[in-house]
Amino acid sequence: MTGPQPSDAAPRQPGEAALGESTPGAARHGGPAQGAAELGAAQYAAQLGAAQLGAAQLGVLGSPISHSKSPAIHTAAYGVLGLPWQYGRTELDAAGLEPFLAGLGPEWRGLSLTMPLKEEAARLAATVDPVAAASGVVNTLVRVAPGESGAAWAGFNTDVAGLARAIQNAGLDAGATVVLGAGATAVSAVLAARSLGAERIAIAARRPEAAQNLATRLGGGIDVLALGDAPGFAPSLVISTLPGHVSGDVAIADELLSVPLFDVAYDPWPSPLALRWDAAGAESHAGLDMLVEQALVQIRIFVNGDPDAPVADEDTVLAAMRAASVER
């Protein structure tokens, strides 16, 4: 096996598209990457067919990564599907992503990306799906047929679909949503709320200028707040995209503490922020279901090349993924 090794092997959503409907790769802030190639589904299908019967390597990259449940979740799915695929984890920062990709051998089929790699992955992708293009965020890379300059990677954003599905699963109302944080995951949170029909959205961040930049980037119609400020509407849902380890110390408006919380953090759980919601007698939901739901879309991509094409016996696959996500 060549290239860097992992440290331990182990119906269509709005805006999603198959690889053949992809758009040129996004630059760091969501614009087209200069010189990005248009890679069609036929190219990917040819390589996919060749790799389908053999072993393949996949993994999750990010920092920190030791807590990630993705290896267990993906391994459970590939076991049900009968695929001899290995999925591990690698600690990696944004500066290391490009050389890491350059060093991967042909056995590498796809990658999951978490903090702080999602915007850098969007910059490096040769082509991106419409959700990744709209968000400037890529959390999934899949190898496409190599060209004259070597292998290229197609980028997808499965966070939007995964978060929207998790909010639906929890029976939450996203009609008036406040998003805490202004990073890459906050972009997906705004797009997920919009896909669920949100009529009012506010972004609250430590630096209101970061929230304003994000609101402008996503087309406006979004209120901008400092953390601790109350929104100018009655919220129905709070989505926190704040890192779990800092969320206990941030200022939170009292008006929000009576509103259901969906916290994308899941380890440890309850998160420091969820403990504050619990103390106020309000409901809180962990991001573990988002992790599972977005992983299912990733697996569709890795297996079929299409986020909308279900894998075989998908209900059984999803049940195995959920079981793996709660194992210690």
Residue pairs with C-beta under 8 A, 6 or more apart in sequence:
1 57
1 105
1 107
2 103
2 104
2 105
2 106
2 107
3 103
3 104
3 105
3 107
3 108
4 90
4 100
4 103
4 104
5 88
5 90
6 57
6 59
6 86
6 87
6 88
6 89
6 90
7 88
7 89
7 90
7 91
8 71
8 88
8 89
9 57
9 59
9 71
9 86
9 87
9 88
10 71
10 72
10 74
10 75
10 86
10 87
10 88
10 89
11 308
12 307
12 308
13 131
13 160
13 161
13 164
13 165
13 195
13 297
13 307
13 308
14 195
15 130
15 131
15 134
15 160
15 191
15 195
16 129
16 130
16 131
16 161
16 297
16 307
16 308
17 129
17 130
17 307
17 308
18 41
18 305
18 306
18 307
18 308
18 309
19 39
19 40
19 41
19 44
19 127
19 129
19 142
19 144
19 154
19 305
19 306
20 40
20 41
20 42
20 44
21 41
21 129
21 130
22 38
22 39
22 127
22 128
22 129
22 130
22 154
23 32
23 127
23 128
23 129
23 130
23 133
24 32
24 33
24 36
24 37
24 38
24 126
24 127
24 128
25 32
25 33
25 36
25 122
25 123
25 124
25 125
25 126
25 127
25 128
25 155
26 32
26 33
26 122
26 123
26 125
26 128
26 132
26 133
26 136
26 138
26 155
27 33
27 34
27 122
27 123
27 136
28 119
28 120
28 122
28 123
28 136
29 119
29 136
29 217
30 122
30 133
30 134
30 135
30 136
30 217
31 136
33 123
33 125
36 125
36 126
36 127
37 126
37 127
37 147
37 152
38 127
39 126
39 127
39 144
39 145
39 152
39 154
41 305
43 144
43 145
44 142
44 144
44 145
44 154
44 305
45 305
46 145
47 143
47 144
47 145
48 304
48 305
51 109
54 84
55 84
55 85
55 86
55 107
56 83
56 84
56 85
56 86
56 107
56 108
56 109
57 85
57 86
57 87
57 88
57 107
57 108
57 109
58 74
58 85
58 86
58 87
58 88
58 108
58 109
58 110
58 111
58 112
58 302
59 71
59 87
59 88
59 89
59 90
59 111
59 112
60 68
60 70
60 71
60 74
60 87
60 88
60 89
60 90
60 111
60 112
60 113
60 114
61 89
61 90
61 92
61 97
61 100
61 111
61 112
61 113
61 114
61 117
62 68
62 91
62 92
62 113
62 114
62 115
62 116
62 117
63 91
63 92
63 93
63 115
63 116
64 91
65 89
65 90
65 91
65 92
65 114
66 89
66 91
67 267
68 89
68 114
69 266
69 267
69 288
69 291
69 324
69 325
70 87
70 89
70 112
70 114
70 291
70 295
71 87
71 88
71 89
72 324
72 325
72 327
73 291
73 292
73 295
73 321
73 324
73 325
74 87
74 112
74 295
74 298
74 299
74 321
75 87
75 324
76 320
76 321
76 323
76 324
77 295
77 296
77 299
77 311
77 317
77 320
77 321
78 84
78 85
78 87
78 299
79 320
80 313
80 316
80 317
80 320
81 303
81 311
81 312
81 313
81 317
83 303
85 109
90 100
92 100
92 117
93 116
93 117
94 116
94 117
94 119
94 120
97 113
97 117
97 120
97 121
97 124
98 120
98 124
101 124
101 141
101 153
102 150
104 151
106 146
106 151
108 143
109 142
109 143
109 302
110 140
110 141
110 142
110 143
110 298
110 301
110 302
111 140
111 141
111 142
111 153
112 139
112 140
112 295
112 298
113 121
113 138
113 139
113 140
113 141
114 139
115 183
115 184
115 185
115 243
116 184
118 137
118 138
118 139
118 184
118 185
119 136
119 137
119 138
119 184
121 138
121 139
121 141
121 155
122 128
122 132
122 136
122 137
122 138
122 155
124 153
124 155
125 132
125 138
125 141
125 153
125 154
125 155
126 144
126 152
126 153
126 154
127 144
127 152
127 154
127 155
128 138
128 154
128 155
128 156
128 157
129 154
129 155
129 156
129 157
129 307
131 156
131 157
131 160
131 161
131 191
132 138
132 155
132 156
132 157
134 191
135 157
135 160
135 187
135 188
135 191
136 187
136 217
137 157
137 159
137 184
137 185
137 187
137 188
138 155
138 156
138 157
139 156
139 157
139 158
139 159
139 294
139 298
140 155
140 156
140 157
140 158
140 297
140 298
140 301
141 153
141 154
141 155
141 156
142 153
142 154
142 156
142 301
142 302
142 305
143 151
143 152
143 153
143 154
144 151
144 152
144 153
144 154
145 152
146 152
156 297
156 298
156 301
156 307
157 188
158 294
158 295
158 297
158 298
158 301
158 307
159 185
159 188
159 192
159 290
159 294
160 188
160 191
160 192
160 195
161 192
161 293
161 294
161 297
161 307
162 290
162 291
162 292
162 293
162 294
162 295
162 296
162 297
163 188
163 189
163 192
163 239
163 262
163 264
163 290
163 293
163 294
164 192
164 195
164 196
165 289
165 290
165 293
166 262
166 285
166 287
166 289
166 290
166 292
166 293
167 174
167 192
167 196
167 237
167 239
167 262
168 196
169 289
169 293
170 260
170 262
170 285
170 289
172 236
172 237
172 260
172 262
172 285
173 236
173 237
173 260
174 192
174 193
174 196
174 197
174 198
174 236
174 237
175 196
175 197
175 198
175 199
175 200
175 236
175 237
176 198
176 199
176 200
176 201
176 231
176 233
176 234
176 235
176 236
176 237
177 189
177 193
177 198
177 200
177 201
177 202
177 235
177 236
177 237
177 238
177 239
178 201
178 202
178 203
178 204
178 225
178 231
178 235
178 237
178 238
178 239
178 256
178 259
179 186
179 189
179 190
179 193
179 201
179 202
179 203
179 204
179 238
179 239
179 240
179 241
180 186
180 204
180 205
180 227
180 238
180 239
180 240
180 241
180 242
180 247
180 250
180 252
181 189
181 203
181 204
181 205
181 240
181 241
181 242
182 203
182 205
182 207
182 210
182 211
182 213
182 214
183 241
185 241
185 264
186 203
186 205
186 214
186 241
187 214
187 217
187 218
189 239
189 241
189 264
190 201
190 203
190 214
190 218
190 222
191 218
192 239
193 201
193 237
193 239
194 201
200 223
200 231
200 233
200 235
201 221
201 222
201 223
202 222
202 223
202 224
202 225
202 231
202 232
202 233
202 235
203 211
203 214
203 215
203 222
203 223
203 224
203 225
204 211
204 225
204 226
204 227
204 228
204 229
204 231
205 211
205 214
205 225
205 226
205 227
206 226
206 227
206 250
208 224
208 225
208 226
211 224
211 225
212 224
214 222
215 221
215 222
215 223
215 224
223 231
223 232
223 233
225 231
226 251
227 250
227 251
227 252
228 250
228 251
228 252
228 253
229 253
230 253
230 254
230 255
230 256
231 253
231 255
231 256
235 255
235 256
235 259
236 259
236 260
237 259
237 260
237 261
237 262
238 256
238 259
238 260
238 261
238 262
239 261
239 262
239 263
239 264
240 247
240 261
240 262
240 263
240 264
240 265
240 271
240 273
241 264
242 250
242 265
242 273
243 265
244 263
244 265
244 266
244 267
244 268
244 271
244 272
244 273
245 272
247 263
247 265
247 271
247 272
247 273
248 271
248 272
248 273
248 275
248 276
249 272
250 273
252 273
252 276
257 276
257 277
257 280
257 282
258 280
258 281
258 282
259 282
260 282
260 283
260 284
260 285
261 273
261 274
261 277
261 282
261 283
261 284
261 285
262 284
262 285
262 287
262 290
263 271
263 273
263 274
263 284
263 285
263 286
263 287
264 287
264 290
265 271
265 273
265 274
265 286
265 287
266 286
266 287
266 288
266 291
269 286
269 288
270 278
270 284
270 286
271 286
273 284
274 284
274 286
277 283
277 284
278 284
288 325
288 326
291 325
292 318
292 321
292 322
292 325
295 321
296 314
296 317
296 318
296 321
297 307
299 311
299 317
300 306
300 307
300 308
300 309
300 310
300 311
301 307
303 311
304 311
311 317
